[in-house]
Amino acid sequence: MTETKNTEWLKYVNTILLAVIMSLSVLAFAKITTIHNAQEATGNKIVEVVTKQNEVMRKVDDLDARVKVLEINYMNEIKTWVDANYVRKPQK
């Protein structure tokens, strides 16, 4: 008789423990899935930002090359224009 009471009690304890473990497992799975989706979205955004950054850097390099060519070819004209259009402050 005592064994059956203990067995019944252990069955209830096992059932409760299994329910708790299953609940925690489901919650952990849901949280991990949410984190995974957030990381995937962040990764996609990073790829997009890097792509745009590379495009902008390429454009900056092109403009830099163009400005250098203009500076080399038209240095005297640039100096004349600056002298004609800007008022210089007297030197102390």
N, C-alpha and C positions, 0 to 999 in steps of 0.2 A: 504494500500500500504506500509506503514511504517512497519507494522507487518511482511509482507512477506519478506521485505528486511532484517529485523532483524532475521527472521527465517532462511533465506538462509545463512546469515552470521554465525549464531550459528551452523548450520549444517556443514559448512566448519570448524569452530573452533573445533567442536566435532570430526569430521573426523580426523583432524590433531592431536588432543590430543590422540585419540584412536590409531592412527598409532604410535605416539611417545611411548605410554605406551606399546603397543605390541612389538615394537622394543626393548625397555628396558627389557621387560620380556624375550624375546628370548635371548638377550645377557646375562642376569643374569642366565638363565637356562643353557646356554652353558658354562659359567664360573663355575657354581656350578658343572656341570658334569665333567669338566676338573679337578677341585679341588678334587672331589670325587675319580676319577680314580687315581690321584696322591697319595692321602692318602691310597687308597687300595694297590697300588704298594709298597708304603713305609711300610705299615703294613706287607706285605708279606716278604719284605726284613728283617724287624726286627725279624719276626718269624724264618727266615732262620739263621740269625746271632745268635739268642738265642739258637737255636738247635745246631749249631756248637760250640758255647761257652760251652754249657753243655757237649758236647762230649769231648772237649779239657780238661775241668776241671776234668771230670771223668778219662781221661788218665793221667793227672797230679797227681791226687790222687793215682792212681794205681802205678805210678812210685815212688811217695813219699813213699808209703808203702813198695815197693820193696827195695828202698835205705835204709830205716830204718832197715829192716830185715838184709840187708847186713852189715850195720854199727854195728848192735848188734852182729852178728855172726863173723865178721871178723875185729874187731877193732884193734887187735894186728897186724894183717897182713897189714892193711892199714897204721898204724903208722910206721911199718918197711919199707914199700914201700916208703912212703913220706920221711923218713929220708935218704933212699938210693938214691932217685932220685931228691931231691931238695937241693940246696945249701942255707944254712941259712946265713943271713946277721949278722955280729957281733952286739951284743946289745950295746947300748951306755950307 
